Amino acid sequence: MTPNAFPGQRKAHVTLYGGGSTNRTRTFKFASPNFHTVDFEFDYVEGENVLLDIRTDAYPNRPSTLDAEDFSVNNIFERAGLAANRRAQGRAKGR
């Protein structure tokens, strides 16, 4: 990986080998830190608590090895390489 402050100038140098063939080195230009972009729209019922973020240490019955951190719908998908955008669009009809 060739680091650079300008994303358009970043590059990754990859060497492919194995299978009895000659090693090949390829250079790939950096395009984006994300594989895809996803948009989430959340509807909600008026008067209900909308919960889209939680601290991982907020629940008392959890593995002791679980790191304490803020966890959201966005960062779950960002860890998987998706640029996540979310918005609360409107109210769903209550029962």
Contact map, one row per residue, 1 for C-alpha under 8 A:
11100000011110000000000000000000000000000000000000000000000000000000000000000000000000000000000
11110000011110000000000000000000000000000000000000000000000000000000000000000000000000000000000
11111000011000000000000000000000000000000000000000000000000000000000000000000000000000000000000
01111110110000000000000000000000000000000000000000000000000000000000000000000000000000000000000
00111110000000000000000000000000000000000000000000000000000000000000000000000000000000000000000
00011111110000000000000000000000000000000000000000000000000000000000000000000000000000000000000
00011111110000000000000000000111000000000000000000000000000000000000000000000000000000000000000
00000111110000000000000000001110000000000000000000000000000000000000000000000000000000000000000
00010111111000000000000000001100000000000000000000000000000000000000000000000000000000000000000
11110111111100000000000000001100000000000000000000000000000000000000000000000000000000000000000
11100000111110000000000000111100000000000000000000000000000000000000000000000000000000000000000
11000000011111000000000000111100000000000000000000000000000000000000000000000000000000000000000
11000000001111100000000011110000000000000000000000000000000000000000000000000000000000000000000
00000000000111110000000011110000000000000000000000000000000000000000000000000000000000000000000
00000000000011111000001111000000000000000000000000000000000000000000000000000000000000000000000
00000000000001111100001111000000000000000000000000000000000000000000000000000000000000000000000
00000000000000111110111100000000000000000000000000000000000000000000000000000000000000000000000
00000000000000011111111000000000000000000000000000000000000000000000000000000000000000000000000
00000000000000001111100000000000000000000000000000000000000000000000000000000000000000000000000
00000000000000000111110000000000000000000000000000000000000000000000000000000000000000000000000
00000000000000001111111000000000000000000000000000000000000000000000000000000000000000000000000
00000000000000001101111100000000000000000000000000000000000000000000000000000000000000000000000
00000000000000111100111110000000000000000000000000000000000000000000000000000000000000000000000
00000000000000111000011111000000000000000000000000000000000000000000000000000000000000000000000
00000000000011110000001111100000000000000000000000000000000000000000000000000000000000000000000
00000000000011110000000111110000000000000000000000000000000000000000000000000000000000000000000
00000000001111000000000011111000000000000000000000000000000000000000000000000000000000000000000
00000000001111000000000001111100000000000000000000000000000000000000000000000000000000000000000
00000001111100000000000000111110000000000000000000000000000000000000000000000000000000000000000
00000011111100000000000000011111000000000000000000000000000000000000000000000000000000000000000
00000011000000000000000000001111100000000000000000000000000000000000000000000000000000000000000
00000010000000000000000000000111111000000000000000000000000000000000000000000000000000000000000
00000000000000000000000000000011111000000000000000000000000000000000000000000000100000000000000
00000000000000000000000000000001111110000000000000000000000000000000000000000100111000000000000
00000000000000000000000000000001111110000000000000000000000000000000000000000000111000000000000
00000000000000000000000000000000011111000000000000000000000000000000000000000000111000000000000
00000000000000000000000000000000011111100000000000000000000000000000000000000000011110000000000
00000000000000000000000000000000000111110000000000000000000000000000000000000000011110000000000
00000000000000000000000000000000000011111000000000000000000000000000000000000000000111000000000
00000000000000000000000000000000000001111100000000000000000000000000000000000000000111100000000
00000000000000000000000000000000000000111110000000000000000000000000000000000000000001111000000
00000000000000000000000000000000000000011111000000000000000000000000000000000000000001111100000
00000000000000000000000000000000000000001111100000000000000000000000000000000000000000011111000
00000000000000000000000000000000000000000111110101000000000000000000000000000000000000010111000
00000000000000000000000000000000000000000011111100000000000000000000000000000000000000000011110
00000000000000000000000000000000000000000001111100000000000000000000000000000000000000000011010
00000000000000000000000000000000000000000000111110000000000000000000000000000000000000000000000
00000000000000000000000000000000000000000001111111000000000000000000000000000000000000000000000
00000000000000000000000000000000000000000000001111100000000000000000000000000000000000000000000
00000000000000000000000000000000000000000001000111110000000000000000000000000000000000000000000
00000000000000000000000000000000000000000000000011111100000000000000000000000000000000000000000
00000000000000000000000000000000000000000000000001111100000000000000000110000000000000000000000
00000000000000000000000000000000000000000000000000111110000000000000011110000000000000000000000
00000000000000000000000000000000000000000000000000111111010000000000011100000000000000000000000
00000000000000000000000000000000000000000000000000001111110000000001111000000000000000000000000
00000000000000000000000000000000000000000000000000000111111000000111111000000000000000000000000
00000000000000000000000000000000000000000000000000000011111101000111100000000000000000000000000
00000000000000000000000000000000000000000000000000000111111100000000000000000000000000000000000
00000000000000000000000000000000000000000000000000000001111111000000000000000000000000000000000
00000000000000000000000000000000000000000000000000000000111111000000000000000000000000000000000
00000000000000000000000000000000000000000000000000000000001111100000000000000000000000000000000
00000000000000000000000000000000000000000000000000000000101111110100000000000000000000000000000
00000000000000000000000000000000000000000000000000000000000011111100000000000000000000000000000
00000000000000000000000000000000000000000000000000000000000001111100000000000000000000000000000
00000000000000000000000000000000000000000000000000000000000000111110000000000000000000000000000
00000000000000000000000000000000000000000000000000000001100001111111000000000000000000000000000
00000000000000000000000000000000000000000000000000000001100000001111100000000000000000000000000
00000000000000000000000000000000000000000000000000000011100000000111110000000000000000000000000
00000000000000000000000000000000000000000000000000000011100000000011111000000000000000000000000
00000000000000000000000000000000000000000000000000001111000000000001111100000000000000000000000
00000000000000000000000000000000000000000000000000001111000000000000111110110000000000000000000
00000000000000000000000000000000000000000000000000011100000000000000011111110000000000000000000
00000000000000000000000000000000000000000000000000011000000000000000001111111000000000000000000
00000000000000000000000000000000000000000000000000000000000000000000000111111100001111000000000
00000000000000000000000000000000000000000000000000000000000000000000001111111110000100000000000
00000000000000000000000000000000000000000000000000000000000000000000001111111111000000000000000
00000000000000000000000000000000000000000000000000000000000000000000000011111111111100000000000
00000000000000000000000000000000010000000000000000000000000000000000000001111111111100000000000
00000000000000000000000000000000000000000000000000000000000000000000000000111111110000000000000
00000000000000000000000000000000000000000000000000000000000000000000000000011111110000000000000
00000000000000000000000000000000111100000000000000000000000000000000000000001111111000000000000
00000000000000000000000000000000011111000000000000000000000000000000000000001111111100000000000
00000000000000000000000000000000011111000000000000000000000000000000000001001100111110000000000
00000000000000000000000000000000000011110000000000000000000000000000000001101100011111000000000
00000000000000000000000000000000000011110000000000000000000000000000000001000000001111100000000
00000000000000000000000000000000000000111100000000000000000000000000000001000000000111110000000
00000000000000000000000000000000000000011100000000000000000000000000000000000000000011111000000
00000000000000000000000000000000000000001111000000000000000000000000000000000000000001111100000
00000000000000000000000000000000000000001110000000000000000000000000000000000000000000111110000
00000000000000000000000000000000000000000111000000000000000000000000000000000000000000011111000
00000000000000000000000000000000000000000011110000000000000000000000000000000000000000001111100
00000000000000000000000000000000000000000011110000000000000000000000000000000000000000000111110
00000000000000000000000000000000000000000000100000000000000000000000000000000000000000000011111
00000000000000000000000000000000000000000000110000000000000000000000000000000000000000000001111
00000000000000000000000000000000000000000000000000000000000000000000000000000000000000000000111
